[in-house]
């Protein structure tokens, strides 16, 4: 889970112009990938873990596309 989550987060950072951030809330601390404008946040490790727990496959492409679309939408609203 950690290796796949890290690889997925790095891919999002490289191709969606995101960056690693640490998010802390009432549930604890988690690593996240966040868009440069701070409008879109993804949680690569949690995403992978939830899909593993649910025995899902083919999870990364739909999540990547959702992040890409969310960033594009946020960017168009910002202009």
PDB file with SEQRES, HELIX, SHEET and CRYST1 records, atoms N, CA, C and O in Angstrom:
SEQRES   1 A   79  UNK UNK UNK UNK UNK UNK UNK UNK UNK UNK UNK UNK UNK          
SEQRES   2 A   79  UNK UNK UNK UNK UNK UNK UNK UNK UNK UNK UNK UNK UNK          
SEQRES   3 A   79  UNK UNK UNK UNK UNK UNK UNK UNK UNK UNK UNK UNK UNK          
SEQRES   4 A   79  UNK UNK UNK UNK UNK UNK UNK UNK UNK UNK UNK UNK UNK          
SEQRES   5 A   79  UNK UNK UNK UNK UNK UNK UNK UNK UNK UNK UNK UNK UNK          
SEQRES   6 A   79  UNK UNK UNK UNK UNK UNK UNK UNK UNK UNK UNK UNK UNK          
SEQRES   7 A   79  UNK                                                          
HELIX    1 AA1 UNK A    2  UNK A   16  1                                  15    
HELIX    2 AA2 UNK A   44  UNK A   53  1                                  10    
HELIX    3 AA3 UNK A   59  UNK A   78  1                                  20    
SHEET    1 AA1 3 UNK A  18  UNK A  25  0                                        
SHEET    2 AA1 3 UNK A  28  UNK A  35 -1                                        
SHEET    3 AA1 3 UNK A  41  UNK A  42 -1                                        
CRYST1    1.000    1.000    1.000  90.00  90.00  90.00 P 1           1          
ATOM      1  N   UNK A   1       0.824  -1.180   0.000  1.00  0.00           N  
ATOM      2  CA  UNK A   1       0.000   0.000   0.000  1.00  0.00           C  
ATOM      3  C   UNK A   1       0.876   1.253   0.000  1.00  0.00           C  
ATOM      4  O   UNK A   1       0.603   2.203  -0.733  1.00  0.00           O  
ATOM      5  N   UNK A   2       1.921   1.254   0.818  1.00  0.00           N  
ATOM      6  CA  UNK A   2       2.777   2.443   0.911  1.00  0.00           C  
ATOM      7  C   UNK A   2       3.520   2.699  -0.407  1.00  0.00           C  
ATOM      8  O   UNK A   2       3.617   3.841  -0.857  1.00  0.00           O  
ATOM      9  N   UNK A   3       4.037   1.643  -1.012  1.00  0.00           N  
ATOM     10  CA  UNK A   3       4.782   1.817  -2.268  1.00  0.00           C  
ATOM     11  C   UNK A   3       3.849   2.286  -3.376  1.00  0.00           C  
ATOM     12  O   UNK A   3       4.176   3.222  -4.106  1.00  0.00           O  
ATOM     13  N   UNK A   4       2.705   1.653  -3.506  1.00  0.00           N  
ATOM     14  CA  UNK A   4       1.755   2.032  -4.556  1.00  0.00           C  
ATOM     15  C   UNK A   4       1.208   3.435  -4.308  1.00  0.00           C  
ATOM     16  O   UNK A   4       1.082   4.222  -5.247  1.00  0.00           O  
ATOM     17  N   UNK A   5       0.884   3.755  -3.064  1.00  0.00           N  
ATOM     18  CA  UNK A   5       0.391   5.093  -2.739  1.00  0.00           C  
ATOM     19  C   UNK A   5       1.427   6.166  -3.033  1.00  0.00           C  
ATOM     20  O   UNK A   5       1.095   7.223  -3.569  1.00  0.00           O  
ATOM     21  N   UNK A   6       2.695   5.897  -2.680  1.00  0.00           N  
ATOM     22  CA  UNK A   6       3.763   6.859  -2.953  1.00  0.00           C  
ATOM     23  C   UNK A   6       3.962   7.041  -4.453  1.00  0.00           C  
ATOM     24  O   UNK A   6       4.118   8.165  -4.930  1.00  0.00           O  
ATOM     25  N   UNK A   7       3.958   5.950  -5.189  1.00  0.00           N  
ATOM     26  CA  UNK A   7       4.130   6.029  -6.643  1.00  0.00           C  
ATOM     27  C   UNK A   7       2.962   6.787  -7.283  1.00  0.00           C  
ATOM     28  O   UNK A   7       3.169   7.605  -8.180  1.00  0.00           O  
ATOM     29  N   UNK A   8       1.750   6.518  -6.825  1.00  0.00           N  
ATOM     30  CA  UNK A   8       0.585   7.211  -7.368  1.00  0.00           C  
ATOM     31  C   UNK A   8       0.649   8.709  -7.033  1.00  0.00           C  
ATOM     32  O   UNK A   8       0.380   9.548  -7.892  1.00  0.00           O  
ATOM     33  N   UNK A   9       0.997   9.034  -5.808  1.00  0.00           N  
ATOM     34  CA  UNK A   9       1.123  10.443  -5.426  1.00  0.00           C  
ATOM     35  C   UNK A   9       2.198  11.150  -6.233  1.00  0.00           C  
ATOM     36  O   UNK A   9       1.996  12.281  -6.677  1.00  0.00           O  
ATOM     37  N   UNK A  10       3.327  10.504  -6.428  1.00  0.00           N  
ATOM     38  CA  UNK A  10       4.397  11.090  -7.241  1.00  0.00           C  
ATOM     39  C   UNK A  10       3.948  11.296  -8.679  1.00  0.00           C  
ATOM     40  O   UNK A  10       4.298  12.299  -9.301  1.00  0.00           O  
ATOM     41  N   UNK A  11       3.176  10.356  -9.211  1.00  0.00           N  
ATOM     42  CA  UNK A  11       2.651  10.487 -10.570  1.00  0.00           C  
ATOM     43  C   UNK A  11       1.707  11.692 -10.659  1.00  0.00           C  
ATOM     44  O   UNK A  11       1.790  12.486 -11.596  1.00  0.00           O  
ATOM     45  N   UNK A  12       0.818  11.819  -9.683  1.00  0.00           N  
ATOM     46  CA  UNK A  12      -0.098  12.970  -9.658  1.00  0.00           C  
ATOM     47  C   UNK A  12       0.686  14.277  -9.564  1.00  0.00           C  
ATOM     48  O   UNK A  12       0.375  15.245 -10.258  1.00  0.00           O  
ATOM     49  N   UNK A  13       1.693  14.299  -8.711  1.00  0.00           N  
ATOM     50  CA  UNK A  13       2.508  15.501  -8.562  1.00  0.00           C  
ATOM     51  C   UNK A  13       3.195  15.873  -9.871  1.00  0.00           C  
ATOM     52  O   UNK A  13       3.238  17.045 -10.244  1.00  0.00           O  
ATOM     53  N   UNK A  14       3.727  14.885 -10.558  1.00  0.00           N  
ATOM     54  CA  UNK A  14       4.463  15.144 -11.796  1.00  0.00           C  
ATOM     55  C   UNK A  14       3.554  15.560 -12.947  1.00  0.00           C  
ATOM     56  O   UNK A  14       3.886  16.483 -13.690  1.00  0.00           O  
ATOM     57  N   UNK A  15       2.419  14.898 -13.105  1.00  0.00           N  
ATOM     58  CA  UNK A  15       1.584  15.115 -14.283  1.00  0.00           C  
ATOM     59  C   UNK A  15       0.415  16.060 -14.056  1.00  0.00           C  
ATOM     60  O   UNK A  15      -0.183  16.539 -15.019  1.00  0.00           O  
ATOM     61  N   UNK A  16       0.078  16.337 -12.804  1.00  0.00           N  
ATOM     62  CA  UNK A  16      -1.039  17.242 -12.520  1.00  0.00           C  
ATOM     63  C   UNK A  16      -0.568  18.503 -11.803  1.00  0.00           C  
ATOM     64  O   UNK A  16      -1.382  19.290 -11.319  1.00  0.00           O  
ATOM     65  N   UNK A  17       0.731  18.689 -11.737  1.00  0.00           N  
ATOM     66  CA  UNK A  17       1.319  19.845 -11.053  1.00  0.00           C  
ATOM     67  C   UNK A  17       0.778  19.964  -9.624  1.00  0.00           C  
ATOM     68  O   UNK A  17       0.266  21.005  -9.212  1.00  0.00           O  
ATOM     69  N   UNK A  18       0.911  18.861  -8.890  1.00  0.00           N  
ATOM     70  CA  UNK A  18       0.534  18.834  -7.490  1.00  0.00           C  
ATOM     71  C   UNK A  18       1.810  18.744  -6.659  1.00  0.00           C  
ATOM     72  O   UNK A  18       2.909  18.647  -7.204  1.00  0.00           O  
ATOM     73  N   UNK A  19       1.657  18.775  -5.341  1.00  0.00           N  
ATOM     74  CA  UNK A  19       2.802  18.652  -4.450  1.00  0.00           C  
ATOM     75  C   UNK A  19       2.369  17.901  -3.196  1.00  0.00           C  
ATOM     76  O   UNK A  19       1.186  17.855  -2.860  1.00  0.00           O  
ATOM     77  N   UNK A  20       3.346  17.315  -2.513  1.00  0.00           N  
ATOM     78  CA  UNK A  20       3.056  16.615  -1.265  1.00  0.00           C  
ATOM     79  C   UNK A  20       2.811  17.619  -0.147  1.00  0.00           C  
ATOM     80  O   UNK A  20       3.527  18.612  -0.022  1.00  0.00           O  
ATOM     81  N   UNK A  21       1.789  17.349   0.666  1.00  0.00           N  
ATOM     82  CA  UNK A  21       1.518  18.122   1.872  1.00  0.00           C  
ATOM     83  C   UNK A  21       1.132  17.143   2.976  1.00  0.00           C  
ATOM     84  O   UNK A  21       0.752  16.005   2.700  1.00  0.00           O  
ATOM     85  N   UNK A  22       1.229  17.585   4.208  1.00  0.00           N  
ATOM     86  CA  UNK A  22       0.761  16.794   5.349  1.00  0.00           C  
ATOM     87  C   UNK A  22      -0.525  17.442   5.863  1.00  0.00           C  
ATOM     88  O   UNK A  22      -0.560  18.642   6.134  1.00  0.00           O  
ATOM     89  N   UNK A  23      -1.564  16.648   5.991  1.00  0.00           N  
ATOM     90  CA  UNK A  23      -2.858  17.133   6.461  1.00  0.00           C  
ATOM     91  C   UNK A  23      -3.094  16.555   7.852  1.00  0.00           C  
ATOM     92  O   UNK A  23      -2.966  15.350   8.067  1.00  0.00           O  
ATOM     93  N   UNK A  24      -3.436  17.419   8.779  1.00  0.00           N  
ATOM     94  CA  UNK A  24      -3.751  16.983  10.135  1.00  0.00           C  
ATOM     95  C   UNK A  24      -5.179  17.394  10.465  1.00  0.00           C  
ATOM     96  O   UNK A  24      -5.561  18.552  10.294  1.00  0.00           O  
ATOM     97  N   UNK A  25      -5.959  16.436  10.939  1.00  0.00           N  
ATOM     98  CA  UNK A  25      -7.321  16.727  11.378  1.00  0.00           C  
ATOM     99  C   UNK A  25      -7.609  15.918  12.636  1.00  0.00           C  
ATOM    100  O   UNK A  25      -6.691  15.372  13.248  1.00  0.00           O  
ATOM    101  N   UNK A  26      -8.865  15.840  13.021  1.00  0.00           N  
ATOM    102  CA  UNK A  26      -9.243  15.137  14.245  1.00  0.00           C  
ATOM    103  C   UNK A  26      -8.896  13.649  14.202  1.00  0.00           C  
ATOM    104  O   UNK A  26      -8.737  13.017  15.246  1.00  0.00           O  
ATOM    105  N   UNK A  27      -8.779  13.090  12.995  1.00  0.00           N  
ATOM    106  CA  UNK A  27      -8.476  11.668  12.843  1.00  0.00           C  
ATOM    107  C   UNK A  27      -6.976  11.384  12.808  1.00  0.00           C  
ATOM    108  O   UNK A  27      -6.563  10.225  12.850  1.00  0.00           O  
ATOM    109  N   UNK A  28      -6.169  12.422  12.732  1.00  0.00           N  
ATOM    110  CA  UNK A  28      -4.727  12.224  12.693  1.00  0.00           C  
ATOM    111  C   UNK A  28      -4.070  12.960  11.549  1.00  0.00           C  
ATOM    112  O   UNK A  28      -4.577  13.971  11.065  1.00  0.00           O  
ATOM    113  N   UNK A  29      -2.935  12.437  11.126  1.00  0.00           N  
ATOM    114  CA  UNK A  29      -2.134  13.069  10.074  1.00  0.00           C  
ATOM    115  C   UNK A  29      -2.023  12.128   8.883  1.00  0.00           C  
ATOM    116  O   UNK A  29      -1.855  10.920   9.051  1.00  0.00           O  
ATOM    117  N   UNK A  30      -2.117  12.689   7.676  1.00  0.00           N  
ATOM    118  CA  UNK A  30      -2.025  11.885   6.462  1.00  0.00           C  
ATOM    119  C   UNK A  30      -1.270  12.679   5.407  1.00  0.00           C  
ATOM    120  O   UNK A  30      -1.354  13.906   5.370  1.00  0.00           O  
ATOM    121  N   UNK A  31      -0.547  11.997   4.567  1.00  0.00           N  
ATOM    122  CA  UNK A  31       0.112  12.626   3.429  1.00  0.00           C  
ATOM    123  C   UNK A  31      -0.891  12.759   2.303  1.00  0.00           C  
ATOM    124  O   UNK A  31      -1.707  11.870   2.061  1.00  0.00           O  
ATOM    125  N   UNK A  32      -0.814  13.901   1.616  1.00  0.00           N  
ATOM    126  CA  UNK A  32      -1.762  14.172   0.545  1.00  0.00           C  
ATOM    127  C   UNK A  32      -1.027  14.821  -0.619  1.00  0.00           C  
ATOM    128  O   UNK A  32       0.065  15.366  -0.458  1.00  0.00           O  
ATOM    129  N   UNK A  33      -1.646  14.752  -1.791  1.00  0.00           N  
ATOM    130  CA  UNK A  33      -1.173  15.475  -2.966  1.00  0.00           C  
ATOM    131  C   UNK A  33      -2.145  16.634  -3.169  1.00  0.00           C  
ATOM    132  O   UNK A  33      -3.356  16.426  -3.242  1.00  0.00           O  
ATOM    133  N   UNK A  34      -1.618  17.849  -3.261  1.00  0.00           N  
ATOM    134  CA  UNK A  34      -2.487  19.028  -3.360  1.00  0.00           C  
ATOM    135  C   UNK A  34      -2.088  19.848  -4.575  1.00  0.00           C  
ATOM    136  O   UNK A  34      -0.906  19.987  -4.889  1.00  0.00           O  
ATOM    137  N   UNK A  35      -3.091  20.387  -5.251  1.00  0.00           N  
ATOM    138  CA  UNK A  35      -2.838  21.238  -6.408  1.00  0.00           C  
ATOM    139  C   UNK A  35      -2.108  22.503  -5.959  1.00  0.00           C  
ATOM    140  O   UNK A  35      -2.200  22.904  -4.799  1.00  0.00           O  
ATOM    141  N   UNK A  36      -1.392  23.117  -6.877  1.00  0.00           N  
ATOM    142  CA  UNK A  36      -0.596  24.295  -6.546  1.00  0.00           C  
ATOM    143  C   UNK A  36      -1.457  25.457  -6.068  1.00  0.00           C  
ATOM    144  O   UNK A  36      -0.981  26.306  -5.314  1.00  0.00           O  
ATOM    145  N   UNK A  37      -2.726  25.509  -6.496  1.00  0.00           N  
ATOM    146  CA  UNK A  37      -3.622  26.582  -6.056  1.00  0.00           C  
ATOM    147  C   UNK A  37      -4.372  26.226  -4.767  1.00  0.00           C  
ATOM    148  O   UNK A  37      -5.216  26.994  -4.303  1.00  0.00           O  
ATOM    149  N   UNK A  38      -4.062  25.067  -4.195  1.00  0.00           N  
ATOM    150  CA  UNK A  38      -4.656  24.588  -2.934  1.00  0.00           C  
ATOM    151  C   UNK A  38      -6.147  24.282  -3.025  1.00  0.00           C  
ATOM    152  O   UNK A  38      -6.806  24.169  -1.991  1.00  0.00           O  
ATOM    153  N   UNK A  39      -6.695  24.144  -4.223  1.00  0.00           N  
ATOM    154  CA  UNK A  39      -8.129  23.917  -4.374  1.00  0.00           C  
ATOM    155  C   UNK A  39      -8.506  22.440  -4.460  1.00  0.00           C  
ATOM    156  O   UNK A  39      -9.658  22.084  -4.211  1.00  0.00           O  
ATOM    157  N   UNK A  40      -7.556  21.580  -4.808  1.00  0.00           N  
ATOM    158  CA  UNK A  40      -7.846  20.151  -4.971  1.00  0.00           C  
ATOM    159  C   UNK A  40      -6.821  19.351  -4.167  1.00  0.00           C  
ATOM    160  O   UNK A  40      -5.615  19.577  -4.267  1.00  0.00           O  
ATOM    161  N   UNK A  41      -7.327  18.419  -3.375  1.00  0.00           N  
ATOM    162  CA  UNK A  41      -6.467  17.574  -2.558  1.00  0.00           C  
ATOM    163  C   UNK A  41      -6.852  16.123  -2.770  1.00  0.00           C  
ATOM    164  O   UNK A  41      -8.032  15.774  -2.760  1.00  0.00           O  
ATOM    165  N   UNK A  42      -5.857  15.287  -2.959  1.00  0.00           N  
ATOM    166  CA  UNK A  42      -6.070  13.847  -3.065  1.00  0.00           C  
ATOM    167  C   UNK A  42      -5.249  13.137  -2.002  1.00  0.00           C  
ATOM    168  O   UNK A  42      -4.214  13.638  -1.561  1.00  0.00           O  
ATOM    169  N   UNK A  43      -5.709  11.994  -1.605  1.00  0.00           N  
ATOM    170  CA  UNK A  43      -5.038  11.216  -0.563  1.00  0.00           C  
ATOM    171  C   UNK A  43      -4.609   9.873  -1.149  1.00  0.00           C  
ATOM    172  O   UNK A  43      -5.327   8.882  -1.013  1.00  0.00           O  
ATOM    173  N   UNK A  44      -3.439   9.829  -1.802  1.00  0.00           N  
ATOM    174  CA  UNK A  44      -3.004   8.616  -2.498  1.00  0.00           C  
ATOM    175  C   UNK A  44      -2.932   7.375  -1.610  1.00  0.00           C  
ATOM    176  O   UNK A  44      -3.357   6.296  -2.022  1.00  0.00           O  
ATOM    177  N   UNK A  45      -2.401   7.515  -0.403  1.00  0.00           N  
ATOM    178  CA  UNK A  45      -2.262   6.342   0.471  1.00  0.00           C  
ATOM    179  C   UNK A  45      -3.627   5.823   0.910  1.00  0.00           C  
ATOM    180  O   UNK A  45      -3.873   4.617   0.883  1.00  0.00           O  
ATOM    181  N   UNK A  46      -4.500   6.716   1.308  1.00  0.00           N  
ATOM    182  CA  UNK A  46      -5.850   6.315   1.729  1.00  0.00           C  
ATOM    183  C   UNK A  46      -6.640   5.730   0.560  1.00  0.00           C  
ATOM    184  O   UNK A  46      -7.381   4.761   0.721  1.00  0.00           O  
ATOM    185  N   UNK A  47      -6.472   6.328  -0.610  1.00  0.00           N  
ATOM    186  CA  UNK A  47      -7.163   5.828  -1.798  1.00  0.00           C  
ATOM    187  C   UNK A  47      -6.770   4.385  -2.080  1.00  0.00           C  
ATOM    188  O   UNK A  47      -7.629   3.533  -2.309  1.00  0.00           O  
ATOM    189  N   UNK A  48      -5.477   4.117  -2.064  1.00  0.00           N  
ATOM    190  CA  UNK A  48      -4.988   2.762  -2.326  1.00  0.00           C  
ATOM    191  C   UNK A  48      -5.458   1.812  -1.223  1.00  0.00           C  
ATOM    192  O   UNK A  48      -5.927   0.712  -1.516  1.00  0.00           O  
ATOM    193  N   UNK A  49      -5.337   2.221   0.029  1.00  0.00           N  
ATOM    194  CA  UNK A  49      -5.724   1.351   1.145  1.00  0.00           C  
ATOM    195  C   UNK A  49      -7.206   0.979   1.084  1.00  0.00           C  
ATOM    196  O   UNK A  49      -7.559  -0.182   1.295  1.00  0.00           O  
ATOM    197  N   UNK A  50      -8.068   1.944   0.800  1.00  0.00           N  
ATOM    198  CA  UNK A  50      -9.509   1.662   0.722  1.00  0.00           C  
ATOM    199  C   UNK A  50      -9.810   0.664  -0.394  1.00  0.00           C  
ATOM    200  O   UNK A  50     -10.654  -0.216  -0.227  1.00  0.00           O  
ATOM    201  N   UNK A  51      -9.125   0.796  -1.527  1.00  0.00           N  
ATOM    202  CA  UNK A  51      -9.374  -0.116  -2.651  1.00  0.00           C  
ATOM    203  C   UNK A  51      -8.845  -1.508  -2.349  1.00  0.00           C  
ATOM    204  O   UNK A  51      -9.458  -2.500  -2.743  1.00  0.00           O  
ATOM    205  N   UNK A  52      -7.720  -1.594  -1.659  1.00  0.00           N  
ATOM    206  CA  UNK A  52      -7.191  -2.898  -1.258  1.00  0.00           C  
ATOM    207  C   UNK A  52      -8.168  -3.567  -0.300  1.00  0.00           C  
ATOM    208  O   UNK A  52      -8.495  -4.744  -0.452  1.00  0.00           O  
ATOM    209  N   UNK A  53      -8.633  -2.800   0.694  1.00  0.00           N  
ATOM    210  CA  UNK A  53      -9.586  -3.338   1.672  1.00  0.00           C  
ATOM    211  C   UNK A  53     -10.865  -3.831   1.006  1.00  0.00           C  
ATOM    212  O   UNK A  53     -11.458  -4.819   1.439  1.00  0.00           O  
ATOM    213  N   UNK A  54     -11.288  -3.133  -0.054  1.00  0.00           N  
ATOM    214  CA  UNK A  54     -12.516  -3.500  -0.770  1.00  0.00           C  
ATOM    215  C   UNK A  54     -12.254  -4.515  -1.879  1.00  0.00           C  
ATOM    216  O   UNK A  54     -13.183  -4.920  -2.579  1.00  0.00           O  
ATOM    217  N   UNK A  55     -10.990  -4.931  -2.046  1.00  0.00           N  
ATOM    218  CA  UNK A  55     -10.609  -5.898  -3.085  1.00  0.00           C  
ATOM    219  C   UNK A  55     -10.941  -5.388  -4.487  1.00  0.00           C  
ATOM    220  O   UNK A  55     -11.313  -6.166  -5.365  1.00  0.00           O  
ATOM    221  N   UNK A  56     -10.803  -4.076  -4.692  1.00  0.00           N  
ATOM    222  CA  UNK A  56     -11.061  -3.464  -5.995  1.00  0.00           C  
ATOM    223  C   UNK A  56      -9.792  -3.479  -6.840  1.00  0.00           C  
ATOM    224  O   UNK A  56      -8.680  -3.467  -6.311  1.00  0.00           O  
ATOM    225  N   UNK A  57      -9.970  -3.505  -8.139  1.00  0.00           N  
ATOM    226  CA  UNK A  57      -8.848  -3.409  -9.067  1.00  0.00           C  
ATOM    227  C   UNK A  57      -9.112  -2.275 -10.046  1.00  0.00           C  
ATOM    228  O   UNK A  57     -10.231  -1.770 -10.132  1.00  0.00           O  
ATOM    229  N   UNK A  58      -8.085  -1.878 -10.778  1.00  0.00           N  
ATOM    230  CA  UNK A  58      -8.246  -0.836 -11.782  1.00  0.00           C  
ATOM    231  C   UNK A  58      -8.602   0.509 -11.192  1.00  0.00           C  
ATOM    232  O   UNK A  58      -9.387   1.257 -11.774  1.00  0.00           O  
ATOM    233  N   UNK A  59      -8.028   0.827 -10.031  1.00  0.00           N  
ATOM    234  CA  UNK A  59      -8.455   2.003  -9.304  1.00  0.00           C  
ATOM    235  C   UNK A  59      -7.724   3.282  -9.648  1.00  0.00           C  
ATOM    236  O   UNK A  59      -8.289   4.364  -9.491  1.00  0.00           O  
ATOM    237  N   UNK A  60      -6.509   3.201 -10.105  1.00  0.00           N  
ATOM    238  CA  UNK A  60      -5.705   4.405 -10.221  1.00  0.00           C  
ATOM    239  C   UNK A  60      -6.101   5.315 -11.373  1.00  0.00           C  
ATOM    240  O   UNK A  60      -6.089   6.536 -11.214  1.00  0.00           O  
ATOM    241  N   UNK A  61      -6.444   4.773 -12.503  1.00  0.00           N  
ATOM    242  CA  UNK A  61      -6.802   5.612 -13.649  1.00  0.00           C  
ATOM    243  C   UNK A  61      -8.060   6.440 -13.365  1.00  0.00           C  
ATOM    244  O   UNK A  61      -8.044   7.645 -13.614  1.00  0.00           O  
ATOM    245  N   UNK A  62      -9.144   5.851 -12.855  1.00  0.00           N  
ATOM    246  CA  UNK A  62     -10.323   6.685 -12.569  1.00  0.00           C  
ATOM    247  C   UNK A  62     -10.053   7.770 -11.519  1.00  0.00           C  
ATOM    248  O   UNK A  62     -10.563   8.883 -11.647  1.00  0.00           O  
ATOM    249  N   UNK A  63      -9.275   7.472 -10.505  1.00  0.00           N  
ATOM    250  CA  UNK A  63      -8.965   8.478  -9.479  1.00  0.00           C  
ATOM    251  C   UNK A  63      -8.099   9.584 -10.084  1.00  0.00           C  
ATOM    252  O   UNK A  63      -8.330  10.764  -9.823  1.00  0.00           O  
ATOM    253  N   UNK A  64      -7.113   9.211 -10.884  1.00  0.00           N  
ATOM    254  CA  UNK A  64      -6.260  10.200 -11.555  1.00  0.00           C  
ATOM    255  C   UNK A  64      -7.107  11.109 -12.441  1.00  0.00           C  
ATOM    256  O   UNK A  64      -6.952  12.330 -12.412  1.00  0.00           O  
ATOM    257  N   UNK A  65      -7.998  10.518 -13.224  1.00  0.00           N  
ATOM    258  CA  UNK A  65      -8.855  11.313 -14.119  1.00  0.00           C  
ATOM    259  C   UNK A  65      -9.770  12.241 -13.326  1.00  0.00           C  
ATOM    260  O   UNK A  65     -10.007  13.375 -13.742  1.00  0.00           O  
ATOM    261  N   UNK A  66     -10.281  11.779 -12.199  1.00  0.00           N  
ATOM    262  CA  UNK A  66     -11.129  12.631 -11.355  1.00  0.00           C  
ATOM    263  C   UNK A  66     -10.323  13.818 -10.825  1.00  0.00           C  
ATOM    264  O   UNK A  66     -10.811  14.948 -10.834  1.00  0.00           O  
ATOM    265  N   UNK A  67      -9.106  13.573 -10.368  1.00  0.00           N  
ATOM    266  CA  UNK A  67      -8.254  14.665  -9.906  1.00  0.00           C  
ATOM    267  C   UNK A  67      -7.953  15.640 -11.044  1.00  0.00           C  
ATOM    268  O   UNK A  67      -8.013  16.855 -10.856  1.00  0.00           O  
ATOM    269  N   UNK A  68      -7.631  15.107 -12.218  1.00  0.00           N  
ATOM    270  CA  UNK A  68      -7.336  15.956 -13.387  1.00  0.00           C  
ATOM    271  C   UNK A  68      -8.520  16.846 -13.720  1.00  0.00           C  
ATOM    272  O   UNK A  68      -8.357  18.044 -13.948  1.00  0.00           O  
ATOM    273  N   UNK A  69      -9.714  16.261 -13.748  1.00  0.00           N  
ATOM    274  CA  UNK A  69     -10.929  17.024 -14.055  1.00  0.00           C  
ATOM    275  C   UNK A  69     -11.222  18.057 -12.969  1.00  0.00           C  
ATOM    276  O   UNK A  69     -11.632  19.177 -13.273  1.00  0.00           O  
ATOM    277  N   UNK A  70     -11.015  17.691 -11.723  1.00  0.00           N  
ATOM    278  CA  UNK A  70     -11.261  18.620 -10.614  1.00  0.00           C  
ATOM    279  C   UNK A  70     -10.314  19.811 -10.677  1.00  0.00           C  
ATOM    280  O   UNK A  70     -10.724  20.944 -10.424  1.00  0.00           O  
ATOM    281  N   UNK A  71      -9.055  19.563 -11.010  1.00  0.00           N  
ATOM    282  CA  UNK A  71      -8.086  20.637 -11.134  1.00  0.00           C  
ATOM    283  C   UNK A  71      -8.446  21.546 -12.296  1.00  0.00           C  
ATOM    284  O   UNK A  71      -8.381  22.769 -12.169  1.00  0.00           O  
ATOM    285  N   UNK A  72      -8.824  20.965 -13.428  1.00  0.00           N  
ATOM    286  CA  UNK A  72      -9.214  21.759 -14.598  1.00  0.00           C  
ATOM    287  C   UNK A  72     -10.442  22.610 -14.276  1.00  0.00           C  
ATOM    288  O   UNK A  72     -10.501  23.781 -14.650  1.00  0.00           O  
ATOM    289  N   UNK A  73     -11.413  22.030 -13.588  1.00  0.00           N  
ATOM    290  CA  UNK A  73     -12.629  22.759 -13.225  1.00  0.00           C  
ATOM    291  C   UNK A  73     -12.304  23.896 -12.259  1.00  0.00           C  
ATOM    292  O   UNK A  73     -12.791  25.013 -12.436  1.00  0.00           O  
ATOM    293  N   UNK A  74     -11.502  23.630 -11.259  1.00  0.00           N  
ATOM    294  CA  UNK A  74     -11.125  24.653 -10.277  1.00  0.00           C  
ATOM    295  C   UNK A  74     -10.359  25.784 -10.971  1.00  0.00           C  
ATOM    296  O   UNK A  74     -10.555  26.958 -10.657  1.00  0.00           O  
ATOM    297  N   UNK A  75      -9.494  25.422 -11.907  1.00  0.00           N  
ATOM    298  CA  UNK A  75      -8.711  26.409 -12.628  1.00  0.00           C  
ATOM    299  C   UNK A  75      -9.606  27.304 -13.485  1.00  0.00           C  
ATOM    300  O   UNK A  75      -9.378  28.511 -13.568  1.00  0.00           O  
ATOM    301  N   UNK A  76     -10.618  26.720 -14.121  1.00  0.00           N  
ATOM    302  CA  UNK A  76     -11.509  27.508 -14.972  1.00  0.00           C  
ATOM    303  C   UNK A  76     -12.405  28.445 -14.144  1.00  0.00           C  
ATOM    304  O   UNK A  76     -12.775  29.522 -14.611  1.00  0.00           O  
ATOM    305  N   UNK A  77     -12.745  28.038 -12.931  1.00  0.00           N  
ATOM    306  CA  UNK A  77     -13.548  28.893 -12.046  1.00  0.00           C  
ATOM    307  C   UNK A  77     -12.722  30.038 -11.491  1.00  0.00           C  
ATOM    308  O   UNK A  77     -13.248  31.107 -11.183  1.00  0.00           O  
ATOM    309  N   UNK A  78     -11.413  29.802 -11.366  1.00  0.00           N  
ATOM    310  CA  UNK A  78     -10.514  30.791 -10.780  1.00  0.00           C  
ATOM    311  C   UNK A  78     -10.260  31.954 -11.742  1.00  0.00           C  
ATOM    312  O   UNK A  78      -9.851  33.031 -11.309  1.00  0.00           O  
ATOM    313  N   UNK A  79     -10.498  31.749 -13.040  1.00  0.00           N  
ATOM    314  CA  UNK A  79     -10.186  32.780 -14.045  1.00  0.00           C  
ATOM    315  C   UNK A  79     -11.284  33.773 -14.207  1.00  0.00           C  
ATOM    316  O   UNK A  79     -11.168  34.696 -15.013  1.00  0.00           O  
TER     317      UNK A  79                                                      
END                                                                             
